């Protein structure tokens, strides 16, 4: 296919029209939103779904006999099927609605508390977000399991051979992110999963940063647990999903008790509901779940391959332009990375750069990105992180580069 | 007679009123950061670190007669400028004057956004810390 045809097929200006927020100004400048790794913006189609829910069929689900409850239940369960199809789960009940990635990880960590014993080993990677570290530390404390860490190299990649050495017959669980939030590195999860399975260890993949860019196929990956947040992929906040293989979800005890998750309750004995309800206590985020489905429909209509190709173009363009700036240091230079650039200039504090960029209407993230071990590895207080999405443009990157140069001049 | 906190704040407002855009204000603030009375290295310790900042800010207080004097430092230039402005206004006064003083002038010199408690620069924590020192030393003076 020629570049001209591809360009015609990917009309970013038309896509931008779907996102009302992209029309606004910040501090007198057109908004340039490069904080997509923190949260993505919401297309009108998803906003409409939310409005439609509250305007037309807001009701509690699964219990009501009335029409609204039935409609809401249908839509909510349809959303579960959309998610199932998107991640290619074998069964719909392997998709558990959560409040987000952090909730999914805690649910699994909590469940493993009853499966682990003293001396068991669990493996984390050096590239994790705090939310994929702390729940496991709590688990290790509770059970006496030993937490081991896969080290990283200067390029911001995991050192795979070191992972192989950490594995043993005591390894029960491995949890790694698909993509690093601080650096954008895509981890070799296929290899990690296959190798861990040789030792009968379960693998949880934190897909929060991968999901907006890469369509994960949980069956092809043979992953045991995969967790994501909707708000990173054009959906609302407060909703996410945990995929778990049926055999694992049956093994784990319920996380929270309450309505929805029971079969029968007496004071002598309560029996739990089947999957997925066993893990969905209480009234869920119904509207959020339905909107999550709408977000996936929206992104799939654009096509993940096209999104990935376009974002890669943005990544290369921005990387090249940034490297032309004197004193530029980019962290995370793996060949396999998503459209995230973490950088510092000449020892300038990321907070200073971020503050000036904000004054120029540009939204980036500054700080340790909830990944302090990575910052400690590079011996820096933090970085400026620009993360791109499929609705960003090269013109926005040009404005961003100009702003970075301006910030550098002001701070020198 | 040395200037009161109120007078110094008005002086700062006057200086900032000469600028018509944010860029000049920030450039001036960065300039002011360079005049910050720097904290002695031996006080750059964990307990003098102000919580709630993305950048590191250390503040130390010492009584000189009945006047409380502050020294500080930060690893970020803009933060250093903000600290410098605060310290210029508050340092060298009686603790009870420091306790009574308000911080509206920050808003008036066009740095309102830094006053937001949700902003991760810890300006609000910095002000709180200066006032905490004032409370501590006020008790000592009594």
Boltz contact constraints between the chains, C-beta under 6 A:
constraints:
  - contact:
      token1: [A, 349]
      token2: [B, 55]
      max_distance: 6.0
  - contact:
      token1: [A, 349]
      token2: [B, 75]
      max_distance: 6.0
  - contact:
      token1: [A, 349]
      token2: [B, 76]
      max_distance: 6.0
  - contact:
      token1: [A, 351]
      token2: [B, 54]
      max_distance: 6.0
  - contact:
      token1: [A, 351]
      token2: [B, 55]
      max_distance: 6.0
  - contact:
      token1: [A, 351]
      token2: [B, 76]
      max_distance: 6.0
  - contact:
      token1: [A, 352]
      token2: [B, 76]
      max_distance: 6.0
  - contact:
      token1: [A, 352]
      token2: [B, 77]
      max_distance: 6.0
  - contact:
      token1: [A, 352]
      token2: [B, 78]
      max_distance: 6.0
  - contact:
      token1: [A, 355]
      token2: [B, 78]
      max_distance: 6.0
  - contact:
      token1: [A, 359]
      token2: [B, 22]
      max_distance: 6.0
  - contact:
      token1: [A, 367]
      token2: [B, 54]
      max_distance: 6.0
  - contact:
      token1: [A, 411]
      token2: [B, 77]
      max_distance: 6.0
